[in-house]
Amino acid sequence: MKRLYKNTLATLTGTSLFVIFGVILISSLSRYLFNSPIQWSEEVAKYAMIYGTMFGTTLCYLEGIHIRFSFLEDMVSTKVRHALNVISDIIALVSGCVLAYSGYIFMMKRGGIQAPGTGIQMYYFQAAMVIGGVCLVIAAAIRLVDYFQSNTLEKGQ
């Protein structure tokens, strides 16, 4: 399940980057070769970047490749390091819940506004906060379950 979730996040992150690249490329070519700018291109690229950030951040967190101060981890014992990792995962879980909830409140209050470039309601773009929060909660839950399963296996041996 963890591998499927990682693959899904990687695919969504890559798709977001592809959309950004494609929209900016087409927009630039249209603007400079045909003197005909595409009005909605900046808006779509901006929101694709936000979605990509949400998916990519979650993927980095899940794989443990996010930016952190590992030299501090190296100065403490293994037992303390494991405790700090669990605390970190609990904080990520709570942060994901807060992000999803606050994103939902924001989306419900301001989502009916139409985006100026695309004419699409902002619900679709603002849902990125909710989706990112839910993705982070799932990733934190997976990490916590993995930690407790590996800890249980070590004690059983």
Secondary structure, 3 states (H helix, E strand, C coil): CHHHHHHHHHHHHHHHHHHHHHHHHHHHHHHHHHCCCCCCHHHHHHHHHHHHHHHHHHHHHHHCCCCCCHHHHHCCCHHHHHHHHHHHHHHHHHHHHHHHHHHHHHHHHHCCCECCCCCCECHHHHHHHHHHHHHHHHHHHHHHHHHHHHHHHHHHC
